[in-house]
Amino acid sequence: MSTLPQTVPTVQARVKQRAIAPSRGGRPWTFYVLAGLFTFYVVALYGPMICIYILSFQDVRGGLVFPMKGLSLHWFVDLFTQVRTGDVQGAFDRSIKLAILVTVITVVVSFMAAMAFRRRFPGDNIVFSLMIGSLWRPVSCLASASACSSTRSASKPPGTDRRSARSFPGRCPSAYW
């Protein structure tokens, strides 16, 4: 019985030692595979955006291609001057004001909700369900639209086949919207 307390700490020490530093030294091969996939994902996500940022300083003679033909701020001047296509600067100003207003309202309402949920109150389950539902609803709308677009991308136009999306309303809920 006296041997049991001595073996348990040594086993725990060995487990902790392996968790911090692998016994064979180095990381497992899966770490490098996942690191490579993550690097590829980041480059694929931000690479085109960085290219557009760089190419936006190109001269009037160039387009959205490399190599660049001179440096200029021509496209930024055109962006913020009012033309027939619209007032970009006015739209930008309105977007910033709207973003600030929405941020302030969201912070105030979220703070009040956090304070309310510190204690139980009558109807707290309903309020919590409404809060979670508001987070879930945009995802469900996008999923529904995605499902509808995939069912309508068949070789025949919708409505010409007996098995179209309108024949199965459960398959495409926005077919009736």
C-alpha positions as CSV (number, residue, x, y, z in Angstrom):
1,M,0.0,0.0,0.0
2,S,2.9,2.3,0.5
3,T,4.1,1.8,-3.1
4,L,1.0,3.2,-4.6
5,P,1.5,6.9,-3.6
6,Q,5.1,6.7,-4.8
7,T,4.2,5.4,-8.3
8,V,1.3,7.8,-9.0
9,P,3.5,11.0,-8.8
10,T,6.2,9.4,-11.0
11,V,3.6,8.5,-13.7
12,Q,2.1,12.0,-13.5
13,A,5.6,13.5,-13.9
14,R,6.3,11.4,-16.9
15,V,3.0,12.4,-18.5
16,K,3.7,16.1,-17.9
17,Q,7.2,15.7,-19.3
18,R,5.9,14.1,-22.5
19,A,3.1,16.8,-22.9
20,I,5.6,19.7,-22.6
21,A,8.5,18.2,-24.7
22,P,8.1,15.0,-26.8
23,S,10.5,12.3,-25.8
24,R,11.8,11.8,-29.3
25,G,12.5,15.5,-29.7
26,G,10.8,17.7,-32.3
27,R,7.2,17.9,-33.4
28,P,5.0,15.3,-35.0
29,W,4.7,15.3,-38.8
30,T,1.0,16.3,-38.5
31,F,2.1,19.6,-37.1
32,Y,4.1,20.4,-40.3
33,V,1.2,19.3,-42.5
34,L,-1.3,21.4,-40.7
35,A,1.2,24.4,-40.6
36,G,1.6,24.0,-44.4
37,L,-2.2,23.9,-45.0
38,F,-2.6,27.0,-42.8
39,T,0.1,28.9,-44.7
40,F,-1.5,28.0,-48.0
41,Y,-4.9,29.1,-46.7
42,V,-3.5,32.5,-45.5
43,V,-1.7,33.1,-48.8
44,A,-4.8,32.1,-50.8
45,L,-6.9,34.4,-48.7
46,Y,-4.8,37.5,-48.5
47,G,-2.6,37.1,-51.6
48,P,-5.0,38.5,-54.1
49,M,-5.9,41.4,-51.8
50,I,-2.3,42.3,-51.4
51,C,-1.8,42.2,-55.1
52,I,-4.7,44.6,-55.7
53,Y,-3.3,46.9,-53.0
54,I,0.0,47.0,-54.8
55,L,-1.5,47.4,-58.3
56,S,-3.7,50.2,-57.2
57,F,-0.6,52.5,-57.2
58,Q,0.0,51.7,-60.9
59,D,0.1,54.5,-63.5
60,V,-2.8,55.2,-66.0
61,R,-1.0,53.2,-68.7
62,G,-1.1,50.0,-66.6
63,G,-4.0,47.7,-65.6
64,L,-4.3,45.0,-63.0
65,V,-1.3,43.1,-64.3
66,F,2.4,42.9,-63.4
67,P,4.9,44.3,-64.1
68,M,3.8,47.7,-63.1
69,K,4.1,50.6,-65.5
70,G,5.0,53.6,-63.3
71,L,3.7,54.8,-59.9
72,S,0.8,57.1,-59.5
73,L,-2.1,58.0,-57.3
74,H,-4.4,58.6,-60.3
75,W,-6.9,55.9,-59.3
76,F,-7.3,57.2,-55.8
77,V,-8.0,60.7,-57.1
78,D,-10.6,59.3,-59.5
79,L,-12.1,57.3,-56.6
80,F,-12.8,60.4,-54.5
81,T,-14.0,62.8,-57.2
82,Q,-17.7,62.9,-57.8
83,V,-18.6,61.4,-61.2
84,R,-21.7,60.2,-63.0
85,T,-21.3,56.7,-61.4
86,G,-21.8,57.9,-57.9
87,D,-20.4,59.8,-55.0
88,V,-17.9,57.4,-53.4
89,Q,-16.7,59.9,-50.7
90,G,-20.3,60.5,-49.6
91,A,-21.0,56.8,-49.4
92,F,-17.8,56.3,-47.5
93,D,-18.7,59.0,-45.0
94,R,-22.2,57.6,-44.5
95,S,-20.8,54.1,-44.0
96,I,-18.4,55.3,-41.3
97,K,-21.1,57.1,-39.5
98,L,-23.4,54.1,-39.7
99,A,-20.7,51.8,-38.5
100,I,-20.0,54.0,-35.5
101,L,-23.7,54.2,-34.6
102,V,-24.2,50.4,-34.9
103,T,-21.1,49.8,-32.8
104,V,-22.3,52.1,-30.0
105,I,-25.8,50.5,-30.1
106,T,-24.4,47.0,-30.1
107,V,-22.1,47.7,-27.1
108,V,-24.9,49.3,-25.1
109,V,-27.4,46.5,-25.7
110,S,-24.8,43.8,-25.2
111,F,-23.7,45.4,-21.9
112,M,-27.3,45.6,-20.7
113,A,-27.9,42.0,-21.7
114,A,-24.8,40.9,-19.9
115,M,-25.9,42.7,-16.8
116,A,-29.4,41.2,-17.0
117,F,-28.1,37.6,-17.3
118,R,-26.0,37.9,-14.1
119,R,-29.1,36.8,-12.2
120,R,-32.1,34.6,-13.2
121,F,-35.3,36.5,-14.1
122,P,-38.7,35.4,-15.4
123,G,-38.5,34.7,-19.1
124,D,-34.7,34.5,-19.3
125,N,-34.8,31.3,-21.3
126,I,-37.0,33.0,-24.0
127,V,-34.7,36.0,-24.1
128,F,-31.6,33.8,-24.4
129,S,-33.2,31.7,-27.1
130,L,-34.0,34.9,-29.1
131,M,-30.4,36.1,-28.7
132,I,-29.0,32.7,-29.9
133,G,-31.6,32.6,-32.7
134,S,-30.5,36.0,-34.0
135,L,-27.0,34.6,-34.4
136,W,-28.2,31.4,-36.1
137,R,-30.7,32.9,-38.6
138,P,-28.2,34.4,-41.1
139,V,-26.4,31.1,-41.3
140,S,-29.7,29.3,-42.0
141,C,-30.6,31.8,-44.7
142,L,-27.3,31.4,-46.4
143,A,-27.5,27.6,-46.1
144,S,-31.0,27.6,-47.6
145,A,-29.9,29.8,-50.5
146,S,-26.8,27.6,-51.1
147,A,-29.0,24.5,-51.1
148,C,-31.4,26.1,-53.6
149,S,-28.6,27.2,-55.9
150,S,-27.1,23.7,-56.0
151,T,-30.5,22.0,-56.7
152,R,-31.2,24.5,-59.5
153,S,-27.9,24.0,-61.2
154,A,-29.0,20.9,-63.0
155,S,-28.9,20.5,-66.8
156,K,-32.6,21.2,-67.2
157,P,-34.2,24.5,-66.3
158,P,-36.3,24.5,-63.1
159,G,-39.9,23.5,-63.6
160,T,-39.3,21.3,-66.7
161,D,-38.5,18.1,-64.8
162,R,-41.0,16.3,-62.6
163,R,-38.3,16.1,-59.8
164,S,-37.6,19.9,-59.7
165,A,-37.2,21.8,-56.5
166,R,-40.8,22.9,-56.6
167,S,-41.9,19.3,-56.4
168,F,-40.0,18.7,-53.2
169,P,-40.5,21.8,-51.0
170,G,-38.4,20.2,-48.2
171,R,-35.4,20.2,-50.5
172,C,-35.5,23.9,-51.3
173,P,-37.4,26.0,-48.8
174,S,-36.9,29.3,-50.5
175,A,-38.6,28.0,-53.7
176,Y,-41.8,29.6,-52.6
177,W,-40.4,32.9,-51.4
